[in-house]
Amino acid sequence: KRRFFYGAAFSVYGGVAGLYDLGPAGCALKANMVNFWRNHFVVEENMLEVECTMLTPEYVLKASGHVDRFTDFMVKDVKTGECYRADHLLEGHLEKAIEAKGCSAEKKAEMEAVLRQIDNYGLDEIGGFIKKYE
């Protein structure tokens, strides 16, 4: 804290998750990282640089489907109390199951099809797959 590399934004008001303020050392590191990125991509690779707004109006998120369809379903481990994204839990389990030695080609193909579509499933479908492949 004494050197103030970074800290929670709005910390005097309790802070806001995911937002940070940078101190002098943090600002210098960020500038170095941006300059390194710019040198590689813009100077060496001849790519064009654009800078866009960091804020997105709600109507844009609504029109893009993010408001209505962008929901991360969570599951809670009853033993530890830890919370996990249901799709990530299913994805990790299916990837391990596909790599398992006793998995048939038919079962692999079925699980790979589920993985390809995992972002399109709703709560009931993800829950059904978790039960089916446990």
Salt bridges, closest charged atoms under 4 A:
GLU44 OE1 - HIS40 ND1 3.61
GLU49 OE2 - ARG38 NH2 2.75
ASP68 OD1 - LYS62 NZ 3.14
ASP72 OD1 - ARG85 NH2 3.56
ASP87 OD2 - ARG85 NH2 2.71
GLU110 OE2 - LYS132 NZ 2.88
